[in-house]
Amino acid sequence: MAARRFSLLPGLPEADYRTDGGLANVRSWQARIVAGNSGDVPPGGWDRVGYVMVGKDADVLVPIGMSDEHSMGYEALAKLLRAHGVRAALSDFVAVPVPAACALFLNHDDDGRRLLPVVRRWREAGGPNNEVRGAYTRTPCLMFMDDLVERGGDIAVRRGVLAPYGDILVGRLRRLSDAADAWRAAPGDVRRERACLQAAGRVVALFDSFETRHYMALLGRDRYGYLDGLKADLAAWRGTGDLRALEEGIFGFDGLKNRVHNAVRAAVGRDDREAREVVEIFGDLDLALNLLSDLGLPAALRRADEDEDRAPPAP
């Protein structure tokens, strides 16, 4: 049960909003369109909510429909305030995006601390744990609202701590490695094979969710060619019992993990755009390198590959 409760800004007609279920159900909210400055729904029509204007100092909000989202909803908010004679300033509100619309963007390094009270109240009221991204910050930033709250609004890279997405990626790779070990110990166990393939699918799905710029920084420019090829390989491996092919595809020399490892290694000591995007994913790059180094082909497979490399060519 959420400890905090927001209400519609007084003076606005409740009949123009469908907000059943509170902020925990915000993805299903709808609002009547006011300006129609983006999207296909004209003024007066209903559209799903893309932003929620949250009071900086009061537990009030104004849902903004997707077709009113130009300028993050502030243009539509200004029109609403004028139309209903509500005495409030645009600066009294923070535009919090509904997940799937976009992330909560920070424009300055101190925005994390400045927006912290709003983010904390949003989460206390049951609002989704949105992504938080640096737009024009000097410090690379890609985290979630709960991370921002835990850090007290500080977005600085922490030594000895992975950034949230890096932590998720390393965790999924580690679980895949463990699942492969379990499958290797019982190669005929269909359940272990299925668990291993599901773990591999979760690794690939994470890359599928990345923005193109983050994907390209980690895996190169041929986004769909490489990822689609890996998905096709996963489908082909299903039911074959070919653990070695799966492990080489993820952990091998030209596998997904090694590509990421090389991208992290190349980003160390650089401050260009691509390196900053790697930092957004991993945070402490030295820690990421150490953790990724621990994830690779099993020793038995590495020895087999080395033996193949040393073997003389066939006559």
N, C-alpha and C positions, 0 to 999 in steps of 0.2 A: 504494500500500500504506500503510495507516494505521500511524503510528509508535507509537501507544499502543494498549493493549488492556485493556478492562475485563473483570472476571469477576463472576459472581454472588456476592452477599454470602454468605460461609461460614456454614453452618448451615441454609441454605434448601435444600429438595429440588429438584435440577435437573430432575426429571421433571415439575415443575409449570410449566415454562417452555419455550417454543419460540422460540429466539433464533438460528436459523441465519443466517449471513451477517454477524454482528456488527452494530454500530450503523449501518453504512451501509445495512442492510436493515431498520431498526427499524420501518418502516411495515408490515412483514409479520409482526412478532413477535406472539406470543400468550402469554397467561398464564392460569392457572387462577384463577377468581374465588374470593375469600376472604370478603368481607363482603356483596357484592351490594347495595350501598347506592345504586346508580344504574344505569340501564340495565335490560335485560330478562333478562340471563343470571344464573341463580341460583348460589349458592356451589357450587363443585365443577365447574362448567361452564367451557368455554374461551371466551375473548373476545380480540379484538385489543387490543393495548397502547395506552393513551392517555397514560400518564406513565411516565417512567423516573426512579426515585429514585437520584440520583447522589451518591456519597460526596464530602463536601466536601474531605477530606484524603487519601482513598485511592481507588484505581481499582477500586471495587466499585459494583455497581448492583443495583436491585430493580425489575423490570418490574411495572407495575400495569395491570390490565385496565380497559377502559372502564367496565365495570359496577361497578368499585371506585373510581371517580374522585372521589367526594364528598370535599370538603376537599383537592382536588388529590392524592388518594391517601394522605395521611398517616394517615387513619383505618384504612385497610386495612393500611398498613405497621405501625402499632402492633399490630394483631391478629396479623400475621405474626411479629413479633418475640416477642410473648408466647407464641404457639402453639409456636414452635420453640426457645424459650429462648435466643434470640440477644441477647447483651449489647451493645446499641447504643442510642443516643438518637435520637429523631426529628430533633433539631437537627443531627445528623451528616450529614443528607441535604438535597439540593436537588431539588425536583420539576421535572424538565425535560419539557415536553410534547412529544409526537410531533406533527409537522406534520399539520394538518387537525383535530387535537383543539383546540388553541388556541395562543396565543403564549406566550413566556416573559415574564411580567409583572413589572415593577419597581414596588415600592410606595413607595420612597424614592429621593431623588436620588442617594444614595451606593450604592444597590443595584448599579449598573453595575460599580463597582469591587469591591464585596464579592463579587459572583458571577463576576467575571472569571476567576479560576482554574478554576472549574468549566466555564465556557463554553469556555475555551481547551482544556482537556483533552477535553471532549466533541467538539470539532471535530478535535483531533489523533487521536482514535480513530475518526474517520469519521462521527460523528453529523451529521445534516442541519443546514443553515444556517438555523435557525429564525428567525422573526420575534421581535423584542424590543420590547415596548410598555410605556409608562408607564401604570400603573393609577392611582396616587395621587401621582405625582411632581409637583413644582411645575414642572419643566421638561418641555415637550412632547417626547415620545420615541416614535419609530416607526422602527425600523431592523432590521438582521439581525445575527446573532451575529458574523459576520466584521467588520461595521462596529464593533461593540462592542469586539472584540479590537484592531482597527486603532487605535481611539481610546484604548486603555488603560483602558476602562471609563468614560470621560467621556461623558456624554449631553448636554452643553451644546450649544446651537445655535452653529454655527461661522459666523463672518462669511466671506463669499466662497466658501461651499461649500453646495451643495444637499444636503438630506436624501436618503436613498436612493430613496424612492419618487418624489420630485420629479425626481431625476436620471433615473430610468427613464422617467417621463412626458415630460420635455422631450426625451430621446433618441429616444423613439418618435415624437413629433411631428416632430422634425427629420428622421428617416428617412422619414417619410411625405411631408414637404415635398420632400425630395430625389427620392423615387420619383415624385412628381407632376411635378417638373421633367423627369425623364427620359421620362415618358410624353408630356408635352407636346411634347418634341422629336421624338418618333416616334409620333404618335397612332394609327397603324395597327398598332403592335407589340403583339400579344396578350400576350406575356410581360411587357412593361412595365406593361400594364394590370393583369395579374394580380398583379404585385409591388406595385403601388400599392394595390390593394384589400386585399391581405394586410397591408400596413403599416397601413392604416386599421383593419382588424380587430383588430390587436394593440393599437392605441390604445384602442379600445372595450373590449377584453377586460380591460385593466388596470382600468378603472373598474368593470367587472363583478366584479372581485375585491376591491374596497374594501369595508370595513365600511360599513354604512348611514350612520353618523354622518359618516364622511369624504366619502362620496359627496354627502350632503346639504349639507355645508359648501362643496363645490366647484360642484355643479350644481343645487342646489335640492331641494325636497322631493318632487317628482314623479319618484321614482327610476325606477320601471319604465316609466312612460309615456314619459319622454324617451329612456331608453336603448333600450327596445324599438323606439321609432320610428326611432332611428338605425340599429339593426340591420336593420330592415325596409328603410330607405333603401339601406344597403350591398348588401343582396340585390337590390334593384331596379336598382341601378346596374351590377351585374355583367353584363358582356357588352354594355352599351349604348354604351360609348365616351364616356360623358358625364362627362368630367373636371371640368368646371366645377361640376356639381351636387355632386360629391363634395367638391371643395375648399370650396365654400360651406357645405356641411354641417359640415365640420370647422373651417375657418379663417374663415368668413364672419362677418358682423356678429352673427348670433344662433347661430353655430356653437359646437361644443364647446370649442375653444380659447379663444374670446372669453369664454365663460361662466366658465371657469377663471380667465382673466386678471382679470376683474372681481371674482371672489371673493378672489383674492390682493390686489388693490388695496384692496378693502374691509377686509381683515384687518389692514393695516398700521397700527400704533399702537394696536391694540385688545388687550385681554387677557381677553375673554370666552371661553366654551366653544367657540363656533364658530371664533373666530379661532385658538385654540390648536390646533384640529384641522387648520386650514390650515397652521400652522407645523409640525405633525407630518409633513405630507406634504412640504413644501418646505424647511423650515429657514430659510435666509436669504431673507426675502421680497423684499428689494430686488433681490437677484440674480435671483430667479425672475421678477420683473417685467421686468427687462432682457432676459432670455433669451426670455420669452414674447413680448415686443414685437418680437423679431426674426423671429417665426414668424407669417406672415399670408398673406393672398391675394397672389398675384403682382401686380406693379405694373400689368400690362396689364389684369387683371381688375378691380383697384381703379378704374382709369381708366374702364373700361366701366361700372362701377356708378355712378360719379360722373356720367358722361355721361347715364345713364338718369335719375338724380335731377334733372339740370338740364333735361332735355328737356321741352318744353311738353306739356300733356295733349293727347291725341288729340281732334280735333274731333268 
